[in-house]
């Protein structure tokens, strides 16, 4: 019962975070590892569980009183970004299923560090980068495909990585981009989920508990995210990502 409540709370927190700015896997992935799920299986199970939350968030964003439309980035339409995300998500999932567990354990902290760094400093770096370099539509499409690969392979903080990359590519409003970011991460995750289910890498008993929590958290988080100031969103998520990154470095190299 204690384990069930722990995973349920982790799922709710992860779903809420994903709806507001991303980074839910910083909670759900370590929670699954903490209850004994191996790292690769925990990553796959976390991805499966959090899909429900992102889908709930997508519904809330599309029906809420503060809803905004799905917009593109860097001159690309949303549809173009969706195709690149799906293709990347499939590629990343196949790559994960081919990665030895020991290699994955060693790579995790560095992926978390990358996500944390880019999200924390992405807006400042974006201003400097856009003043010197301007990617064309093809370049933006490649970046979105790489984000999809990251999402399918690891999934941890893919929402954060997406928003951070978009900050580098375009001057965007973090709050206004939430619906597009949520749907694109849902698409890449759904493709990865199908691969993980077919490969039998999902620990269903633990996954279903996290899934229920994420479903509720995703809907509630979308409602909250429509009202919170972007600065508050950034501060809270950055604090969580830094804490989890430090935790996994300690775990991997102690």
N, C-alpha and C positions, 0 to 999 in steps of 0.2 A: 504493500500500500504506500509506503514512504517513497519507494522508487517511482511508482506510478504518479504520485503527486508532484515529485521532483521533475519528471519528464513533461508532465502536463503544464507546469508553470514555465519550464524552459521553452516549450512550444509556443505558449502564449506570448512570452517576452520576445521570442524570435520573430513571430508573425507580426507583432506590433512594430518592431524595429524595421523589418523589411518594408512595411507599408509607409513608414515615415521617411526613411532615407536609405535603407538597406543595411546589411551587416548582421542579419538574423542568424546566420550560420556561426557567428562568433559565440552564440549562446547554445544553439541546438547541437552543433558538432561536439564541443567539449562535454556537453551533458551526456550524450550517447557514449562517448569514450569513458566517462566517469562511471557509467553503470556496466562497463565490461564489454562493449561492442568494439571489435578491432577497428583500427583507423580507417582503412579503405572501406569496409562495410559501414562504418559510422558516417563517412562522407556520403556514400550512396544513400543510406537510410535518411540522413538529414535532408538531402535534396528531394527525396520522395515526399517526406513529411511537410516540407515548407512550400511545396507546390500549391497545396490547398490554401495556405495563407495568402500567397501572391494572387491567386485567382479570386479570393474573397476581396482583396484590396482592389483588384481591377474592377470588380462589380461595384464596390463602394464609390470608387472614383468616377465611374461612368453614370451613377445614379444620384450622387449627392448634390446638395444645393450649391456647392462650390465647385462643381465639376468643370474641368477644362478639356480642351480637345487634345488629340494625339498629334504632336508636332514632330517634325524631323530635326536633324542636326547637320550643320555644315553643308546645307544645300540639298541634302538627301531627304526624300519622302520617308514617312514612317514605314511604308511597305518595303522599301529597299533595305532599311535597317532590320526589319523582321526576317527577311530571307537570309541575310548575312548571319543573324543571331542563331537561327535554326541550324544552318550548315555548320557553324562553329560549335554549337552545343553538341551535335552528333559526333564531330571529330574529337572533342574533348572527352566525351564519355568513353569512346573507344580507346583513347590514350590512357585513361585512368584504369580501365579493365586490363590493360597490358602492363601496368606499372607494378613492380614488386612492392610489398608492404613496407619493407625497410626503407626503400627509396622514397616512398610517399611520406613516411614519418619524418625523414630528414628534410624534405622540401617544404612541409607545412609551415613552419615558423617563418620562412623567408617569403612565402606567398602572403601570409598575414601581414608581415612587415611592409611589403610592397603596397598592399591595399591600404594600410593605415597611413603610410607616407603620402601616397598620391591623393588620398581623400583630404588629409589635413592641410596639404600645401598646394593642392591642385589649382585653386582659383588664382593664387599669386603666380604660380608657374605658367598658368594659361595666359595671363596678360603679357608676360615676357615672351612666351613662345609665339603667340599670335602676332606680336609686333615684328617678328623676324621671319617666321615661316608661315606659309598658308597652304594647307593641304587641299588638294582638289577633291572632287567627289569620289574618285577611285581610292584615294588615300583614306578618306573617312570610312569607306566601305571595308577596307582592309582592317582598320582599327576595330570596327564593330565585329568582324569575323573573329579576330583575336580575342575580343571580349567574350564571344560565344564559346571559344575553345577553353578559355579560363573558367567560364561558368560550368561547362560540361565536365571539365577535369576536376576542379576543386569545388566550385560553387560558393565557397566561403567569401562573403563580402563582395559577390559579383555585382550587387546593386551599387555598392560604394564605388567599385572600380569603374562601373559604367558612368556614374555621375562625375567621377573625377576625370575620366578620359574626355567626357563631353565638355567639361570646364576648360580642358586644355585646347580643345578643337574649336570651341565657339563660346561667345559670351551668352550664357544661359541663365535663366531664373531657376534655381534649384527646386523651388516649390512647383512651378509650372511644368517642369519636366517629369514630375513624379509619375503621372499616369503612363506616359510612354515608357519610362524606365521599368515600371512594374510589369507591363505587358510583355516587353522584350525579354526580361529575365524569366518570366513565366514560360515563354516560348522555348528558350534554350534549355530550361530545366525540364520541361515536359519531354523533350526529345531525349535528354539524358536519363530521365526516369524510365522510359521504355527500354533503353539499353540495360539499365541496372536490374530491372525486373526480369528481363529475358535471361540475363547472366546469373540470376539468383544470388545477388549480392545484398539483398535487403533483409534486415532483421525485422520481421513484420510486427512482432509483439510490441517492441519498443517504438517502432516507427508509427504505428497507429495512435499511440498515446500522444506523441509529439504532434502528429497531424491534427488531432482534435484541438489541441491547444493553439496551434498555428492558425487554424481556421477562424477561431474566435478572435485571436490577436490581430490577424490580418484585417478583419473588418473594422474592429475597434481602432486599430492604428491608422487606417485610412481616414476615418472620421477625425481623429486627433490631428493627423498630418495636414488636413485642410485648414486648420486653424492656427497651428503653431508657427511662430516666426522662424524663418530659415536659419537665423543665427543660433537659436535654441536647439534646433534639430542637429545642426553641425556640432555643437559643443557636446551634446549628450552622446551622439554616436562616436565621435572621436575619442571620448573618454573610455567608452566600452571597448573599442578596437585596440587602443593602447594596452589596456589591462589584459585582454586575451592574448595579444601578441607576446607580451612579456611572459605570460603563463606558459605558452607553448614553447618558447625558447628555453625556459627553465626545465620543462618536461623533456625536451629533446636532448639537451646537452648537460644535464646534471650528472 
